Amino acid sequence: MELHEVIKKPIITEKSNLGMANNKYTFAVDLRANKFQIKKAVEEIFKVKVVDVKTATYAGKKVRRGAVIGKKSDWKKAVVTLAEGDRIDIIEGV
């Protein structure tokens, strides 16, 4: 799996913005990616030192559009903690 396939996009919410103050950055990642692949991808793409990676997998919700019933995609979130002094500028980095 290529490095740019592992990290899909940053997640920008109020909660993730509060985490940035503590060097914690949140990303949507590939469902098949493990913590080691996520760590390697973040370190090589953003040129920072990763201390910890926490992941969570979410099941897609059921949706209804008129008579059609469907399902949103499953997705995976990674919260990456960086070493003291390292920083990622989310707007420029992705």
Jmol script that loads the backbone (N, CA, C; Angstrom):
load data "model"
ATOM      1  N   MET A   1       0.853  -1.180   0.000  1.00  0.00           N
ATOM      2  CA  MET A   1       0.000   0.000   0.000  1.00  0.00           C
ATOM      3  C   MET A   1       0.898   1.243   0.000  1.00  0.00           C
ATOM      4  N   GLU A   2       0.649   2.182  -0.912  1.00  0.00           N
ATOM      5  CA  GLU A   2       1.431   3.408  -1.012  1.00  0.00           C
ATOM      6  C   GLU A   2       1.140   4.331   0.170  1.00  0.00           C
ATOM      7  N   LEU A   3       2.103   5.187   0.500  1.00  0.00           N
ATOM      8  CA  LEU A   3       1.953   6.086   1.649  1.00  0.00           C
ATOM      9  C   LEU A   3       0.760   7.023   1.498  1.00  0.00           C
ATOM     10  N   HIS A   4       0.563   7.538   0.294  1.00  0.00           N
ATOM     11  CA  HIS A   4      -0.535   8.478   0.084  1.00  0.00           C
ATOM     12  C   HIS A   4      -1.892   7.779   0.015  1.00  0.00           C
ATOM     13  N   GLU A   5      -1.912   6.453  -0.066  1.00  0.00           N
ATOM     14  CA  GLU A   5      -3.165   5.708  -0.006  1.00  0.00           C
ATOM     15  C   GLU A   5      -3.580   5.459   1.436  1.00  0.00           C
ATOM     16  N   VAL A   6      -2.630   5.453   2.356  1.00  0.00           N
ATOM     17  CA  VAL A   6      -2.920   5.174   3.768  1.00  0.00           C
ATOM     18  C   VAL A   6      -3.721   6.322   4.378  1.00  0.00           C
ATOM     19  N   ILE A   7      -3.253   7.541   4.202  1.00  0.00           N
ATOM     20  CA  ILE A   7      -3.930   8.712   4.769  1.00  0.00           C
ATOM     21  C   ILE A   7      -4.834   9.308   3.706  1.00  0.00           C
ATOM     22  N   LYS A   8      -6.134   9.345   3.998  1.00  0.00           N
ATOM     23  CA  LYS A   8      -7.090   9.875   3.023  1.00  0.00           C
ATOM     24  C   LYS A   8      -7.255  11.386   3.148  1.00  0.00           C
ATOM     25  N   LYS A   9      -7.531  11.865   4.378  1.00  0.00           N
ATOM     26  CA  LYS A   9      -7.736  13.299   4.584  1.00  0.00           C
ATOM     27  C   LYS A   9      -7.676  13.604   6.075  1.00  0.00           C
ATOM     28  N   PRO A  10      -7.388  14.854   6.417  1.00  0.00           N
ATOM     29  CA  PRO A  10      -7.455  15.236   7.830  1.00  0.00           C
ATOM     30  C   PRO A  10      -8.910  15.428   8.245  1.00  0.00           C
ATOM     31  N   ILE A  11      -9.187  15.199   9.500  1.00  0.00           N
ATOM     32  CA  ILE A  11     -10.525  15.423  10.036  1.00  0.00           C
ATOM     33  C   ILE A  11     -10.476  16.719  10.841  1.00  0.00           C
ATOM     34  N   ILE A  12     -11.237  17.707  10.401  1.00  0.00           N
ATOM     35  CA  ILE A  12     -11.237  19.016  11.039  1.00  0.00           C
ATOM     36  C   ILE A  12     -12.584  19.216  11.736  1.00  0.00           C
ATOM     37  N   THR A  13     -12.588  19.046  13.045  1.00  0.00           N
ATOM     38  CA  THR A  13     -13.779  19.280  13.858  1.00  0.00           C
ATOM     39  C   THR A  13     -13.358  20.077  15.098  1.00  0.00           C
ATOM     40  N   GLU A  14     -14.315  20.486  15.893  1.00  0.00           N
ATOM     41  CA  GLU A  14     -13.983  21.202  17.123  1.00  0.00           C
ATOM     42  C   GLU A  14     -13.124  20.334  18.034  1.00  0.00           C
ATOM     43  N   LYS A  15     -13.494  19.067  18.165  1.00  0.00           N
ATOM     44  CA  LYS A  15     -12.756  18.163  19.043  1.00  0.00           C
ATOM     45  C   LYS A  15     -11.331  17.921  18.532  1.00  0.00           C
ATOM     46  N   SER A  16     -11.180  17.733  17.221  1.00  0.00           N
ATOM     47  CA  SER A  16      -9.835  17.507  16.685  1.00  0.00           C
ATOM     48  C   SER A  16      -8.988  18.775  16.793  1.00  0.00           C
ATOM     49  N   ASN A  17      -9.591  19.951  16.670  1.00  0.00           N
ATOM     50  CA  ASN A  17      -8.852  21.196  16.830  1.00  0.00           C
ATOM     51  C   ASN A  17      -8.354  21.368  18.259  1.00  0.00           C
ATOM     52  N   LEU A  18      -9.124  20.923  19.238  1.00  0.00           N
ATOM     53  CA  LEU A  18      -8.674  20.967  20.633  1.00  0.00           C
ATOM     54  C   LEU A  18      -7.497  20.019  20.836  1.00  0.00           C
ATOM     55  N   GLY A  19      -7.506  18.880  20.149  1.00  0.00           N
ATOM     56  CA  GLY A  19      -6.412  17.923  20.252  1.00  0.00           C
ATOM     57  C   GLY A  19      -5.114  18.447  19.670  1.00  0.00           C
ATOM     58  N   MET A  20      -5.208  19.326  18.668  1.00  0.00           N
ATOM     59  CA  MET A  20      -4.004  19.879  18.054  1.00  0.00           C
ATOM     60  C   MET A  20      -3.163  20.661  19.050  1.00  0.00           C
ATOM     61  N   ALA A  21      -3.788  21.221  20.070  1.00  0.00           N
ATOM     62  CA  ALA A  21      -3.051  21.934  21.116  1.00  0.00           C
ATOM     63  C   ALA A  21      -2.156  20.976  21.897  1.00  0.00           C
ATOM     64  N   ASN A  22      -2.515  19.701  21.937  1.00  0.00           N
ATOM     65  CA  ASN A  22      -1.737  18.679  22.643  1.00  0.00           C
ATOM     66  C   ASN A  22      -0.931  17.813  21.678  1.00  0.00           C
ATOM     67  N   ASN A  23      -0.665  18.322  20.474  1.00  0.00           N
ATOM     68  CA  ASN A  23       0.088  17.589  19.437  1.00  0.00           C
ATOM     69  C   ASN A  23      -0.615  16.323  18.981  1.00  0.00           C
ATOM     70  N   LYS A  24      -1.953  16.309  18.982  1.00  0.00           N
ATOM     71  CA  LYS A  24      -2.723  15.165  18.490  1.00  0.00           C
ATOM     72  C   LYS A  24      -3.469  15.587  17.235  1.00  0.00           C
ATOM     73  N   TYR A  25      -3.234  14.846  16.149  1.00  0.00           N
ATOM     74  CA  TYR A  25      -3.843  15.156  14.865  1.00  0.00           C
ATOM     75  C   TYR A  25      -4.694  13.980  14.419  1.00  0.00           C
ATOM     76  N   THR A  26      -5.853  14.274  13.825  1.00  0.00           N
ATOM     77  CA  THR A  26      -6.817  13.249  13.458  1.00  0.00           C
ATOM     78  C   THR A  26      -6.905  13.141  11.937  1.00  0.00           C
ATOM     79  N   PHE A  27      -6.858  11.888  11.445  1.00  0.00           N
ATOM     80  CA  PHE A  27      -6.922  11.633  10.014  1.00  0.00           C
ATOM     81  C   PHE A  27      -7.915  10.521   9.717  1.00  0.00           C
ATOM     82  N   ALA A  28      -8.583  10.599   8.562  1.00  0.00           N
ATOM     83  CA  ALA A  28      -9.338   9.466   8.027  1.00  0.00           C
ATOM     84  C   ALA A  28      -8.318   8.638   7.256  1.00  0.00           C
ATOM     85  N   VAL A  29      -8.272   7.337   7.552  1.00  0.00           N
ATOM     86  CA  VAL A  29      -7.266   6.466   6.938  1.00  0.00           C
ATOM     87  C   VAL A  29      -7.937   5.287   6.252  1.00  0.00           C
ATOM     88  N   ASP A  30      -7.158   4.562   5.457  1.00  0.00           N
ATOM     89  CA  ASP A  30      -7.650   3.376   4.764  1.00  0.00           C
ATOM     90  C   ASP A  30      -8.049   2.314   5.784  1.00  0.00           C
ATOM     91  N   LEU A  31      -9.143   1.613   5.514  1.00  0.00           N
ATOM     92  CA  LEU A  31      -9.631   0.573   6.432  1.00  0.00           C
ATOM     93  C   LEU A  31      -8.611  -0.538   6.648  1.00  0.00           C
ATOM     94  N   ARG A  32      -7.793  -0.817   5.644  1.00  0.00           N
ATOM     95  CA  ARG A  32      -6.832  -1.922   5.738  1.00  0.00           C
ATOM     96  C   ARG A  32      -5.525  -1.525   6.406  1.00  0.00           C
ATOM     97  N   ALA A  33      -5.312  -0.240   6.655  1.00  0.00           N
ATOM     98  CA  ALA A  33      -4.046   0.239   7.221  1.00  0.00           C
ATOM     99  C   ALA A  33      -3.954  -0.106   8.703  1.00  0.00           C
ATOM    100  N   ASN A  34      -2.761  -0.548   9.124  1.00  0.00           N
ATOM    101  CA  ASN A  34      -2.546  -0.802  10.546  1.00  0.00           C
ATOM    102  C   ASN A  34      -1.758   0.357  11.153  1.00  0.00           C
ATOM    103  N   LYS A  35      -1.523   0.298  12.466  1.00  0.00           N
ATOM    104  CA  LYS A  35      -0.885   1.415  13.155  1.00  0.00           C
ATOM    105  C   LYS A  35       0.538   1.673  12.655  1.00  0.00           C
ATOM    106  N   PHE A  36       1.269   0.625  12.331  1.00  0.00           N
ATOM    107  CA  PHE A  36       2.635   0.791  11.848  1.00  0.00           C
ATOM    108  C   PHE A  36       2.661   1.500  10.500  1.00  0.00           C
ATOM    109  N   GLN A  37       1.742   1.142   9.614  1.00  0.00           N
ATOM    110  CA  GLN A  37       1.669   1.797   8.303  1.00  0.00           C
ATOM    111  C   GLN A  37       1.260   3.258   8.448  1.00  0.00           C
ATOM    112  N   ILE A  38       0.326   3.544   9.353  1.00  0.00           N
ATOM    113  CA  ILE A  38      -0.121   4.925   9.581  1.00  0.00           C
ATOM    114  C   ILE A  38       1.034   5.760  10.122  1.00  0.00           C
ATOM    115  N   LYS A  39       1.768   5.218  11.088  1.00  0.00           N
ATOM    116  CA  LYS A  39       2.915   5.928  11.673  1.00  0.00           C
ATOM    117  C   LYS A  39       3.949   6.240  10.605  1.00  0.00           C
ATOM    118  N   LYS A  40       4.292   5.248   9.788  1.00  0.00           N
ATOM    119  CA  LYS A  40       5.292   5.436   8.740  1.00  0.00           C
ATOM    120  C   LYS A  40       4.840   6.485   7.728  1.00  0.00           C
ATOM    121  N   ALA A  41       3.566   6.432   7.341  1.00  0.00           N
ATOM    122  CA  ALA A  41       3.038   7.385   6.361  1.00  0.00           C
ATOM    123  C   ALA A  41       3.089   8.815   6.890  1.00  0.00           C
ATOM    124  N   VAL A  42       2.658   9.027   8.123  1.00  0.00           N
ATOM    125  CA  VAL A  42       2.658  10.381   8.697  1.00  0.00           C
ATOM    126  C   VAL A  42       4.088  10.892   8.831  1.00  0.00           C
ATOM    127  N   GLU A  43       5.000  10.047   9.297  1.00  0.00           N
ATOM    128  CA  GLU A  43       6.394  10.480   9.462  1.00  0.00           C
ATOM    129  C   GLU A  43       7.033  10.858   8.134  1.00  0.00           C
ATOM    130  N   GLU A  44       6.782  10.080   7.089  1.00  0.00           N
ATOM    131  CA  GLU A  44       7.424  10.354   5.806  1.00  0.00           C
ATOM    132  C   GLU A  44       6.754  11.487   5.028  1.00  0.00           C
ATOM    133  N   ILE A  45       5.435  11.591   5.108  1.00  0.00           N
ATOM    134  CA  ILE A  45       4.734  12.644   4.364  1.00  0.00           C
ATOM    135  C   ILE A  45       4.952  14.011   5.006  1.00  0.00           C
ATOM    136  N   PHE A  46       4.817  14.100   6.339  1.00  0.00           N
ATOM    137  CA  PHE A  46       4.877  15.390   7.028  1.00  0.00           C
ATOM    138  C   PHE A  46       6.232  15.675   7.663  1.00  0.00           C
ATOM    139  N   LYS A  47       7.191  14.715   7.622  1.00  0.00           N
ATOM    140  CA  LYS A  47       8.540  14.898   8.180  1.00  0.00           C
ATOM    141  C   LYS A  47       8.498  15.253   9.667  1.00  0.00           C
ATOM    142  N   VAL A  48       7.766  14.446  10.445  1.00  0.00           N
ATOM    143  CA  VAL A  48       7.650  14.629  11.888  1.00  0.00           C
ATOM    144  C   VAL A  48       7.927  13.292  12.577  1.00  0.00           C
ATOM    145  N   LYS A  49       8.056  13.315  13.906  1.00  0.00           N
ATOM    146  CA  LYS A  49       8.264  12.100  14.697  1.00  0.00           C
ATOM    147  C   LYS A  49       6.956  11.748  15.394  1.00  0.00           C
ATOM    148  N   VAL A  50       6.425  10.536  15.125  1.00  0.00           N
ATOM    149  CA  VAL A  50       5.168  10.077  15.720  1.00  0.00           C
ATOM    150  C   VAL A  50       5.472   9.283  16.984  1.00  0.00           C
ATOM    151  N   VAL A  51       4.788   9.634  18.080  1.00  0.00           N
ATOM    152  CA  VAL A  51       4.969   8.958  19.362  1.00  0.00           C
ATOM    153  C   VAL A  51       3.932   7.855  19.551  1.00  0.00           C
ATOM    154  N   ASP A  52       2.664   8.115  19.156  1.00  0.00           N
ATOM    155  CA  ASP A  52       1.582   7.169  19.414  1.00  0.00           C
ATOM    156  C   ASP A  52       0.531   7.273  18.314  1.00  0.00           C
ATOM    157  N   VAL A  53      -0.133   6.142  18.040  1.00  0.00           N
ATOM    158  CA  VAL A  53      -1.228   6.101  17.073  1.00  0.00           C
ATOM    159  C   VAL A  53      -2.390   5.341  17.705  1.00  0.00           C
ATOM    160  N   LYS A  54      -3.549   5.947  17.728  1.00  0.00           N
ATOM    161  CA  LYS A  54      -4.762   5.283  18.199  1.00  0.00           C
ATOM    162  C   LYS A  54      -5.743   5.245  17.028  1.00  0.00           C
ATOM    163  N   THR A  55      -6.400   4.086  16.843  1.00  0.00           N
ATOM    164  CA  THR A  55      -7.314   3.947  15.714  1.00  0.00           C
ATOM    165  C   THR A  55      -8.697   3.537  16.194  1.00  0.00           C
ATOM    166  N   ALA A  56      -9.685   3.862  15.382  1.00  0.00           N
ATOM    167  CA  ALA A  56     -11.069   3.468  15.634  1.00  0.00           C
ATOM    168  C   ALA A  56     -11.738   3.217  14.289  1.00  0.00           C
ATOM    169  N   THR A  57     -12.482   2.117  14.201  1.00  0.00           N
ATOM    170  CA  THR A  57     -13.190   1.773  12.972  1.00  0.00           C
ATOM    171  C   THR A  57     -14.676   2.016  13.182  1.00  0.00           C
ATOM    172  N   TYR A  58     -15.314   2.673  12.230  1.00  0.00           N
ATOM    173  CA  TYR A  58     -16.727   3.023  12.331  1.00  0.00           C
ATOM    174  C   TYR A  58     -17.515   2.336  11.221  1.00  0.00           C
ATOM    175  N   ALA A  59     -18.644   1.769  11.571  1.00  0.00           N
ATOM    176  CA  ALA A  59     -19.530   1.154  10.588  1.00  0.00           C
ATOM    177  C   ALA A  59     -20.355   2.255   9.933  1.00  0.00           C
ATOM    178  N   GLY A  60     -20.574   2.121   8.625  1.00  0.00           N
ATOM    179  CA  GLY A  60     -21.368   3.105   7.902  1.00  0.00           C
ATOM    180  C   GLY A  60     -22.829   3.050   8.312  1.00  0.00           C
ATOM    181  N   LYS A  61     -23.468   4.196   8.320  1.00  0.00           N
ATOM    182  CA  LYS A  61     -24.871   4.276   8.724  1.00  0.00           C
ATOM    183  C   LYS A  61     -25.791   3.919   7.562  1.00  0.00           C
ATOM    184  N   LYS A  62     -26.981   3.450   7.899  1.00  0.00           N
ATOM    185  CA  LYS A  62     -27.999   3.213   6.874  1.00  0.00           C
ATOM    186  C   LYS A  62     -28.619   4.546   6.489  1.00  0.00           C
ATOM    187  N   VAL A  63     -28.848   4.717   5.198  1.00  0.00           N
ATOM    188  CA  VAL A  63     -29.454   5.947   4.695  1.00  0.00           C
ATOM    189  C   VAL A  63     -30.636   5.592   3.808  1.00  0.00           C
ATOM    190  N   ARG A  64     -31.576   6.526   3.718  1.00  0.00           N
ATOM    191  CA  ARG A  64     -32.748   6.300   2.890  1.00  0.00           C
ATOM    192  C   ARG A  64     -32.971   7.525   2.012  1.00  0.00           C
ATOM    193  N   ARG A  65     -33.078   7.293   0.720  1.00  0.00           N
ATOM    194  CA  ARG A  65     -33.379   8.352  -0.247  1.00  0.00           C
ATOM    195  C   ARG A  65     -34.672   7.956  -0.943  1.00  0.00           C
ATOM    196  N   GLY A  66     -35.793   8.379  -0.397  1.00  0.00           N
ATOM    197  CA  GLY A  66     -37.087   7.987  -0.951  1.00  0.00           C
ATOM    198  C   GLY A  66     -37.324   6.511  -0.716  1.00  0.00           C
ATOM    199  N   ALA A  67     -37.552   5.761  -1.790  1.00  0.00           N
ATOM    200  CA  ALA A  67     -37.818   4.335  -1.665  1.00  0.00           C
ATOM    201  C   ALA A  67     -36.530   3.510  -1.623  1.00  0.00           C
ATOM    202  N   VAL A  68     -35.399   4.150  -1.917  1.00  0.00           N
ATOM    203  CA  VAL A  68     -34.127   3.436  -1.979  1.00  0.00           C
ATOM    204  C   VAL A  68     -33.449   3.456  -0.616  1.00  0.00           C
ATOM    205  N   ILE A  69     -33.079   2.288  -0.129  1.00  0.00           N
ATOM    206  CA  ILE A  69     -32.362   2.178   1.138  1.00  0.00           C
ATOM    207  C   ILE A  69     -30.932   1.759   0.820  1.00  0.00           C
ATOM    208  N   GLY A  70     -29.983   2.475   1.387  1.00  0.00           N
ATOM    209  CA  GLY A  70     -28.579   2.181   1.120  1.00  0.00           C
ATOM    210  C   GLY A  70     -27.765   2.230   2.399  1.00  0.00           C
ATOM    211  N   LYS A  71     -26.448   2.291   2.246  1.00  0.00           N
ATOM    212  CA  LYS A  71     -25.547   2.300   3.385  1.00  0.00           C
ATOM    213  C   LYS A  71     -24.334   3.151   3.045  1.00  0.00           C
ATOM    214  N   LYS A  72     -23.915   3.998   3.981  1.00  0.00           N
ATOM    215  CA  LYS A  72     -22.683   4.758   3.808  1.00  0.00           C
ATOM    216  C   LYS A  72     -21.500   3.828   4.026  1.00  0.00           C
ATOM    217  N   SER A  73     -20.361   4.200   3.528  1.00  0.00           N
ATOM    218  CA  SER A  73     -19.165   3.377   3.631  1.00  0.00           C
ATOM    219  C   SER A  73     -18.664   3.306   5.067  1.00  0.00           C
ATOM    220  N   ASP A  74     -18.062   2.153   5.425  1.00  0.00           N
ATOM    221  CA  ASP A  74     -17.358   2.039   6.689  1.00  0.00           C
ATOM    222  C   ASP A  74     -16.095   2.901   6.571  1.00  0.00           C
ATOM    223  N   TRP A  75     -15.581   3.400   7.718  1.00  0.00           N
ATOM    224  CA  TRP A  75     -14.385   4.214   7.669  1.00  0.00           C
ATOM    225  C   TRP A  75     -13.570   4.046   8.938  1.00  0.00           C
ATOM    226  N   LYS A  76     -12.322   4.471   8.870  1.00  0.00           N
ATOM    227  CA  LYS A  76     -11.396   4.314   9.978  1.00  0.00           C
ATOM    228  C   LYS A  76     -10.753   5.655  10.289  1.00  0.00           C
ATOM    229  N   LYS A  77     -10.615   5.940  11.591  1.00  0.00           N
ATOM    230  CA  LYS A  77     -10.034   7.188  12.053  1.00  0.00           C
ATOM    231  C   LYS A  77      -8.760   6.878  12.821  1.00  0.00           C
ATOM    232  N   ALA A  78      -7.744   7.703  12.655  1.00  0.00           N
ATOM    233  CA  ALA A  78      -6.497   7.560  13.401  1.00  0.00           C
ATOM    234  C   ALA A  78      -6.182   8.878  14.095  1.00  0.00           C
ATOM    235  N   VAL A  79      -5.881   8.793  15.397  1.00  0.00           N
ATOM    236  CA  VAL A  79      -5.429   9.957  16.156  1.00  0.00           C
ATOM    237  C   VAL A  79      -3.939   9.757  16.388  1.00  0.00           C
ATOM    238  N   VAL A  80      -3.137  10.649  15.817  1.00  0.00           N
ATOM    239  CA  VAL A  80      -1.686  10.524  15.835  1.00  0.00           C
ATOM    240  C   VAL A  80      -1.114  11.554  16.798  1.00  0.00           C
ATOM    241  N   THR A  81      -0.308  11.097  17.766  1.00  0.00           N
ATOM    242  CA  THR A  81       0.357  11.989  18.708  1.00  0.00           C
ATOM    243  C   THR A  81       1.793  12.200  18.240  1.00  0.00           C
ATOM    244  N   LEU A  82       2.183  13.467  18.117  1.00  0.00           N
ATOM    245  CA  LEU A  82       3.524  13.802  17.648  1.00  0.00           C
ATOM    246  C   LEU A  82       4.452  14.083  18.823  1.00  0.00           C
ATOM    247  N   ALA A  83       5.759  13.995  18.561  1.00  0.00           N
ATOM    248  CA  ALA A  83       6.768  14.300  19.570  1.00  0.00           C
ATOM    249  C   ALA A  83       6.703  15.784  19.916  1.00  0.00           C
ATOM    250  N   GLU A  84       7.185  16.107  21.105  1.00  0.00           N
ATOM    251  CA  GLU A  84       7.189  17.496  21.576  1.00  0.00           C
ATOM    252  C   GLU A  84       7.998  18.358  20.608  1.00  0.00           C
ATOM    253  N   GLY A  85       7.429  19.473  20.198  1.00  0.00           N
ATOM    254  CA  GLY A  85       8.115  20.381  19.278  1.00  0.00           C
ATOM    255  C   GLY A  85       7.752  20.174  17.818  1.00  0.00           C
ATOM    256  N   ASP A  86       7.223  19.002  17.454  1.00  0.00           N
ATOM    257  CA  ASP A  86       6.797  18.767  16.077  1.00  0.00           C
ATOM    258  C   ASP A  86       5.396  19.309  15.865  1.00  0.00           C
ATOM    259  N   ARG A  87       5.118  19.691  14.617  1.00  0.00           N
ATOM    260  CA  ARG A  87       3.831  20.307  14.314  1.00  0.00           C
ATOM    261  C   ARG A  87       3.492  20.044  12.853  1.00  0.00           C
ATOM    262  N   ILE A  88       2.202  19.905  12.552  1.00  0.00           N
ATOM    263  CA  ILE A  88       1.742  19.750  11.167  1.00  0.00           C
ATOM    264  C   ILE A  88       0.797  20.903  10.873  1.00  0.00           C
ATOM    265  N   ASP A  89       1.037  21.582   9.745  1.00  0.00           N
ATOM    266  CA  ASP A  89       0.109  22.605   9.291  1.00  0.00           C
ATOM    267  C   ASP A  89      -0.877  21.906   8.364  1.00  0.00           C
ATOM    268  N   ILE A  90      -2.042  21.574   8.883  1.00  0.00           N
ATOM    269  CA  ILE A  90      -3.029  20.760   8.169  1.00  0.00           C
ATOM    270  C   ILE A  90      -3.429  21.385   6.838  1.00  0.00           C
ATOM    271  N   ILE A  91      -3.607  22.678   6.780  1.00  0.00           N
ATOM    272  CA  ILE A  91      -4.063  23.331   5.566  1.00  0.00           C
ATOM    273  C   ILE A  91      -3.029  23.183   4.454  1.00  0.00           C
ATOM    274  N   GLU A  92      -1.744  23.363   4.741  1.00  0.00           N
ATOM    275  CA  GLU A  92      -0.709  23.261   3.715  1.00  0.00           C
ATOM    276  C   GLU A  92      -0.285  21.824   3.477  1.00  0.00           C
ATOM    277  N   GLY A  93      -0.371  20.944   4.515  1.00  0.00           N
ATOM    278  CA  GLY A  93       0.177  19.607   4.432  1.00  0.00           C
ATOM    279  C   GLY A  93      -0.601  18.657   3.537  1.00  0.00           C
ATOM    280  N   VAL A  94      -1.897  18.883   3.329  1.00  0.00           N
ATOM    281  CA  VAL A  94      -2.704  17.932   2.555  1.00  0.00           C
ATOM    282  C   VAL A  94      -3.264  18.607   1.330  1.00  0.00           C
TER     283      VAL A  94
END
end "model"
wireframe off; spacefill off
backbone 0.3
color backbone group
